[in-house]
Amino acid sequence: MAELQDHISAPAEAGELDQPAPHPAPPPPVPTTPDPAQAHELLARHPIADGYSGLLQALRTLPWYDLELGESAVETDLPRLRAGGTGALLWALHIAGERPVTSALEQIDLVNHVVDRYPEGLRLARSASETADARAHGRTAVLIGPAPAEAAGDSLGTLRALHALGLRALTLSGTAWACDTGLNRFGEEIVREMNRLGMLVDLTGASPATARQVFAVSKAPAILTRSAAQALNHHPDNAPDELLAALGASGGLCLVPCSADRTGPALRDVADHLDHVREIAGPGAVGLSGMFDTATAHPEGLEDVSGYPALIGELIERGWPETDLAQLTWGNVQRVLRAAEFTARAAHHRGTPPTGSPRI
């Protein structure tokens, strides 16, 4: 009995009783993945208005194609446009060689041919209202542009003729009248004439001096059709924060490209650039530019136009409200189109256009 009592009364080993009971380690966080259904539902309400497509140039190299059944030789076809929730495309003109005006005319002719060939999937649009009407009828609206400035042949008359044929955006960089030192007098006249016509001024690749002059001269908002944030990636076409802030303050629009060299190799890199542009320029100044079919590498997960729901899902996970997403996908492009049209109507009330065709 004494032995039993001694055993019960024996002191505990040093530190045995004064240690707290161990707590189980918390479970590792469960990674969340974007809900694809949520992204698709949003895109059904607010489809993508893609600011730069190279499909036209890609089709020119193919002996035969079928965009309705699906075409593996390109990154854009009707099934993938529907899967990606794309409601509008700006079809870029690619100018190369010694006959830029002829090349532009041939490509505009091809646009009309392709749209006529697929009337159940595509519809040519020349205004914001025609773009919205195409969407309402279940078609993807096709707007012509941007075209390099050399397509105008340094002629206001040629610029007017291209607009009459449907061209709706012109990229100013790479000309003698829009260079590192800014716009000369002819360049300013080009911008004023674009305002009068309702054509969008594209500042992608333009010098800071040119951009500043456009903001001063133009009565309509300017756009960047394929520029990401230079603060995150130093590609020469990307925009510094100063330009982004000025673009937002003037009502302009930066269309962030799905291009690995301009953003980065992953889908989240594109989302980072969208976050940055929204922060600097505001939610009303950010949009999307696929740059599909331009012979450029795309971030993983955005290899073709069907990848847009994954990007929208990523932004939903980051906390973007639907109001901002609606502006990003559709609303901001519609707004700048309408602003350009309003400026054109106001210009017509102020007086008649120049009747000559001044050159540099």
Legacy VTK file of the C-alpha trace (Angstrom):
# vtk DataFile Version 3.0
C-alpha trace
ASCII
DATASET POLYDATA
POINTS 360 float
0.000 0.000 0.000
2.859 2.341 0.853
4.471 1.603 -2.448
1.213 2.490 -4.240
0.952 5.748 -2.250
4.567 6.637 -3.098
3.828 6.080 -6.756
0.742 8.327 -6.715
2.566 11.088 -4.817
5.755 11.010 -6.944
6.611 14.397 -8.476
6.163 14.801 -12.211
9.161 15.003 -14.445
10.513 18.542 -14.789
8.346 20.558 -17.177
5.862 17.723 -17.661
2.839 19.517 -16.138
3.611 23.149 -16.968
3.619 22.682 -20.788
0.388 23.681 -22.616
-1.421 21.016 -24.513
-0.282 21.040 -28.136
-2.748 22.570 -30.656
-3.224 20.854 -33.979
-1.620 22.678 -36.902
-4.131 24.649 -38.973
-5.019 23.008 -42.251
-3.265 24.474 -45.290
-5.362 27.001 -47.198
-7.421 25.465 -49.936
-6.559 27.130 -53.226
-9.558 28.719 -54.864
-10.168 28.517 -58.558
-12.330 30.901 -60.543
-15.867 29.675 -61.129
-16.162 29.355 -64.922
-19.948 29.472 -64.763
-19.826 32.885 -63.101
-17.510 34.244 -65.776
-19.674 32.865 -68.598
-22.789 34.382 -67.027
-21.117 37.768 -66.843
-19.924 37.587 -70.454
-23.446 36.703 -71.556
-24.502 40.084 -70.152
-21.349 42.023 -71.019
-19.452 40.407 -73.936
-15.876 41.173 -74.875
-15.163 44.020 -77.285
-11.691 42.972 -78.459
-9.608 45.971 -79.476
-7.098 44.331 -81.820
-7.447 41.214 -83.963
-4.972 40.119 -86.632
-7.391 37.637 -88.200
-7.568 39.541 -91.464
-3.842 39.213 -92.122
-3.883 35.550 -91.090
-6.695 34.749 -93.537
-4.772 36.386 -96.385
-2.096 33.693 -96.076
-4.502 30.719 -96.189
-5.584 29.058 -99.426
-8.804 27.850 -97.780
-10.533 28.235 -94.417
-13.855 27.619 -92.690
-14.540 29.865 -89.713
-17.956 28.355 -89.032
-16.872 24.755 -88.550
-13.631 25.795 -86.843
-10.240 26.593 -88.272
-7.103 25.186 -86.658
-4.814 27.402 -88.727
-5.949 30.539 -86.872
-6.632 31.560 -83.268
-10.055 33.017 -84.039
-13.100 31.295 -85.483
-16.823 31.437 -84.806
-17.045 28.524 -82.334
-14.218 29.974 -80.249
-15.634 33.503 -80.456
-18.870 32.164 -78.986
-17.064 30.110 -76.352
-15.017 33.139 -75.329
-17.971 35.490 -75.119
-16.710 37.923 -77.766
-19.292 40.410 -79.012
-17.114 42.734 -81.100
-13.728 42.714 -82.829
-11.579 45.482 -84.229
-9.939 43.933 -87.290
-6.521 45.504 -87.769
-5.102 46.239 -91.204
-1.491 45.200 -91.762
0.376 47.413 -94.200
3.603 46.244 -95.780
5.324 47.025 -99.052
5.397 50.068 -101.287
1.657 50.412 -101.952
0.082 51.111 -98.549
-3.133 52.644 -99.893
-3.723 49.756 -102.293
-2.982 47.278 -99.508
-5.513 48.988 -97.227
-8.187 48.910 -99.944
-7.580 45.217 -100.643
-7.894 44.366 -96.960
-11.110 46.343 -96.534
-12.466 44.430 -99.522
-11.480 41.175 -97.779
-13.286 42.261 -94.603
-16.489 42.678 -96.560
-15.980 39.320 -98.285
-15.434 37.436 -94.997
-18.392 39.085 -93.255
-20.652 38.342 -96.238
-19.507 34.724 -96.199
-20.528 34.238 -92.543
-23.714 36.295 -92.067
-24.932 34.089 -89.215
-21.830 34.799 -87.167
-20.422 38.165 -88.223
-21.835 41.591 -88.968
-19.991 44.663 -90.197
-20.430 47.660 -87.881
-19.499 51.289 -88.400
-20.824 52.823 -85.194
-21.586 52.098 -81.563
-25.260 51.562 -82.331
-24.495 49.108 -85.151
-22.116 47.280 -82.810
-24.841 46.981 -80.167
-27.367 45.897 -82.807
-25.078 43.103 -84.004
-24.728 41.875 -80.432
-28.512 42.004 -79.934
-28.935 39.733 -82.972
-26.361 37.207 -81.784
-23.623 38.258 -84.190
-20.060 39.333 -83.506
-19.647 42.921 -84.672
-16.645 43.592 -86.920
-15.186 47.097 -86.922
-12.409 47.909 -89.376
-9.206 49.221 -87.811
-6.832 50.221 -86.588
-4.746 50.800 -89.685
-1.212 52.218 -89.706
-1.165 55.908 -90.589
0.701 55.189 -93.827
-2.543 53.684 -95.154
-3.837 57.253 -95.546
-0.990 58.080 -97.918
-0.342 61.446 -96.215
-3.595 62.688 -97.738
-6.770 63.999 -96.094
-8.720 62.935 -99.154
-7.499 59.349 -98.835
-8.287 59.421 -95.122
-11.860 60.469 -95.910
-12.194 57.763 -98.547
-10.995 55.067 -96.135
-13.467 56.280 -93.527
-16.276 56.098 -96.085
-15.290 52.468 -96.697
-15.545 51.695 -92.979
-12.150 52.402 -91.387
-12.742 53.525 -87.813
-9.265 53.793 -86.198
-5.839 54.996 -87.322
-2.501 54.458 -85.534
-0.452 57.665 -85.680
3.052 56.375 -84.950
5.716 55.815 -87.598
5.071 58.806 -89.855
6.941 62.004 -90.694
4.083 64.059 -89.249
3.825 62.161 -85.923
7.362 61.475 -84.740
9.519 61.796 -81.626
9.173 65.570 -81.600
5.381 65.405 -81.851
2.846 66.390 -84.491
3.686 68.902 -87.182
0.963 71.154 -88.608
-0.192 68.489 -91.053
-0.367 65.952 -88.219
-2.587 68.295 -86.233
-4.823 68.657 -89.281
-5.035 64.866 -89.571
-6.219 64.648 -85.947
-8.833 67.382 -86.504
-10.080 65.617 -89.624
-10.302 62.325 -87.734
-12.411 64.143 -85.137
-14.676 65.474 -87.870
-15.072 61.988 -89.352
-15.584 60.207 -86.026
-12.423 58.118 -86.402
-10.537 56.933 -83.317
-6.966 58.164 -82.787
-4.701 55.265 -81.763
-1.598 56.347 -79.827
0.054 52.918 -79.605
3.787 53.411 -80.088
3.443 57.205 -80.278
6.055 59.424 -78.657
5.191 61.277 -75.428
5.308 64.551 -77.380
2.800 63.234 -79.928
0.501 61.965 -77.183
0.554 65.331 -75.399
-0.306 67.170 -78.610
-3.142 64.783 -79.405
-4.629 65.364 -75.949
-4.415 69.112 -76.598
-5.754 69.077 -80.172
-8.326 66.283 -80.192
-11.890 66.900 -79.063
-12.526 63.136 -78.894
-10.885 60.562 -76.590
-7.801 58.749 -77.850
-7.126 55.030 -77.455
-4.188 52.667 -77.064
-5.158 49.544 -78.989
-2.389 47.262 -77.693
-0.517 48.792 -74.769
0.034 47.353 -71.307
1.601 49.055 -68.275
5.233 50.075 -68.718
5.653 50.030 -64.936
5.256 46.228 -65.067
6.834 45.476 -68.454
9.203 47.700 -70.444
7.979 46.790 -73.923
8.322 49.946 -76.087
4.603 50.005 -76.922
3.583 49.872 -73.254
2.380 53.078 -71.614
4.061 54.838 -68.676
1.919 55.836 -65.714
2.013 59.498 -66.758
0.424 58.638 -70.114
-2.123 56.322 -68.512
-3.174 59.020 -66.059
-3.508 61.596 -68.849
-5.433 59.109 -70.980
-7.879 58.461 -68.159
-8.287 62.167 -67.404
-9.125 62.862 -71.059
-11.686 60.067 -71.300
-9.445 57.786 -73.348
-9.034 54.033 -73.282
-6.099 51.634 -72.863
-6.761 48.200 -74.344
-4.429 45.786 -72.544
-3.118 43.051 -74.872
-3.061 39.298 -74.263
0.511 39.228 -75.540
3.284 37.489 -73.633
5.965 39.984 -74.693
3.900 42.975 -73.522
2.406 41.538 -70.336
4.012 38.236 -69.338
3.831 34.473 -69.848
0.874 33.778 -67.527
-2.781 34.757 -67.426
-2.230 36.365 -64.019
0.322 38.702 -65.648
-2.417 40.093 -67.893
-4.627 40.485 -64.815
-1.790 42.360 -63.063
-1.611 44.835 -65.939
-5.384 45.271 -65.908
-5.223 45.952 -62.161
-2.482 48.530 -62.694
-4.183 50.380 -65.552
-7.457 50.456 -63.610
-5.645 51.905 -60.605
-3.772 54.603 -62.557
-6.277 55.535 -65.293
-9.535 54.488 -63.675
-12.060 51.717 -64.412
-13.491 53.744 -67.291
-10.170 53.696 -69.150
-9.284 50.011 -69.349
-10.243 47.407 -71.936
-9.010 44.233 -73.615
-7.033 43.579 -76.764
-6.470 39.943 -77.672
-3.828 40.437 -80.374
-4.798 36.984 -81.584
-3.590 35.932 -85.040
-0.741 38.443 -84.949
2.067 35.854 -84.855
2.824 36.736 -81.239
3.043 34.372 -78.272
0.169 34.508 -75.787
0.110 33.933 -72.032
-0.697 30.436 -70.850
-4.460 30.042 -70.666
-5.071 32.753 -73.285
-3.888 30.932 -76.388
-6.958 31.914 -78.434
-10.198 33.886 -78.140
-11.921 31.120 -76.166
-9.722 31.919 -73.134
-11.444 35.141 -72.103
-13.724 33.487 -69.487
-10.633 32.298 -67.591
-9.292 35.866 -67.484
-12.631 37.260 -66.331
-12.794 34.535 -63.684
-9.369 35.628 -62.416
-10.566 39.225 -62.126
-13.690 38.104 -60.277
-11.459 36.272 -57.806
-9.464 39.478 -57.368
-12.586 41.314 -56.324
-13.445 43.307 -59.446
-17.083 44.410 -59.123
-19.466 43.709 -61.977
-19.693 47.423 -62.789
-15.951 47.562 -63.499
-16.008 44.278 -65.409
-18.897 45.509 -67.548
-16.863 48.585 -68.465
-13.754 46.500 -69.146
-15.433 44.027 -71.464
-17.963 46.082 -73.396
-18.865 49.455 -71.933
-15.627 51.378 -72.389
-15.286 50.560 -76.092
-18.905 51.581 -76.635
-18.283 54.812 -74.761
-15.287 55.912 -76.867
-17.105 54.994 -80.091
-20.060 57.127 -79.042
-17.781 59.966 -77.952
-16.073 59.973 -81.360
-19.460 60.016 -83.089
-20.700 62.866 -80.879
-17.550 64.870 -81.663
-18.096 64.278 -85.394
-21.688 65.522 -85.220
-20.585 68.631 -83.324
-17.849 69.301 -85.897
-20.358 69.127 -88.753
-22.419 71.828 -87.080
-19.386 74.117 -86.803
-18.532 74.199 -90.502
-17.649 72.387 -93.694
-14.575 70.137 -94.059
-11.512 71.146 -96.064
-12.197 70.540 -99.737
-8.602 70.089 -100.845
-6.229 67.282 -100.028
-3.292 68.939 -98.274
-0.115 66.942 -97.792
2.964 67.286 -95.611
LINES 1 361
360 0 1 2 3 4 5 6 7 8 9 10 11 12 13 14 15 16 17 18 19 20 21 22 23 24 25 26 27 28 29 30 31 32 33 34 35 36 37 38 39 40 41 42 43 44 45 46 47 48 49 50 51 52 53 54 55 56 57 58 59 60 61 62 63 64 65 66 67 68 69 70 71 72 73 74 75 76 77 78 79 80 81 82 83 84 85 86 87 88 89 90 91 92 93 94 95 96 97 98 99 100 101 102 103 104 105 106 107 108 109 110 111 112 113 114 115 116 117 118 119 120 121 122 123 124 125 126 127 128 129 130 131 132 133 134 135 136 137 138 139 140 141 142 143 144 145 146 147 148 149 150 151 152 153 154 155 156 157 158 159 160 161 162 163 164 165 166 167 168 169 170 171 172 173 174 175 176 177 178 179 180 181 182 183 184 185 186 187 188 189 190 191 192 193 194 195 196 197 198 199 200 201 202 203 204 205 206 207 208 209 210 211 212 213 214 215 216 217 218 219 220 221 222 223 224 225 226 227 228 229 230 231 232 233 234 235 236 237 238 239 240 241 242 243 244 245 246 247 248 249 250 251 252 253 254 255 256 257 258 259 260 261 262 263 264 265 266 267 268 269 270 271 272 273 274 275 276 277 278 279 280 281 282 283 284 285 286 287 288 289 290 291 292 293 294 295 296 297 298 299 300 301 302 303 304 305 306 307 308 309 310 311 312 313 314 315 316 317 318 319 320 321 322 323 324 325 326 327 328 329 330 331 332 333 334 335 336 337 338 339 340 341 342 343 344 345 346 347 348 349 350 351 352 353 354 355 356 357 358 359
